[in-house]
Amino acid sequence: MKQANFIIVAMVLFDTAATKTHPGPAFNTSNA
């Protein structure tokens, strides 16, 4: 379970970084 949670957190952090570097609908899932 902890490994799955780590993957989710990593995805959220990666999505946040992607939103900052490449703002757009495809990368704006966190701020939808």
N, C-alpha and C positions, 0 to 999 in steps of 0.2 A: 504493500500500500504506500509506503514512504517513497518508493522509487517512482510510482505513478504520480504522486503529488509533486515530486521534484521535476518530472517532465512537464507537468502543467505549469509550474512556476517558471520553468525555463522558457516555455512557449510564450507565456505572458510577457516576460522580460524581453524576449526576442521581438515580439510584436510591438512592444513599446519603442524599442530601438529602431525598428523598421519604420514606424510611424514618424519618428523624429527625422530620420534620414531621407525617407521617401514618402512624404505625405500623399495620401491618395485613398480612394475607396477600398482598394484591395488590401491595404495595410492598416486600415482604420477600424479594425474589429474591436479594439479595446475601447475606443471612444465612440462607438456607435450609439 
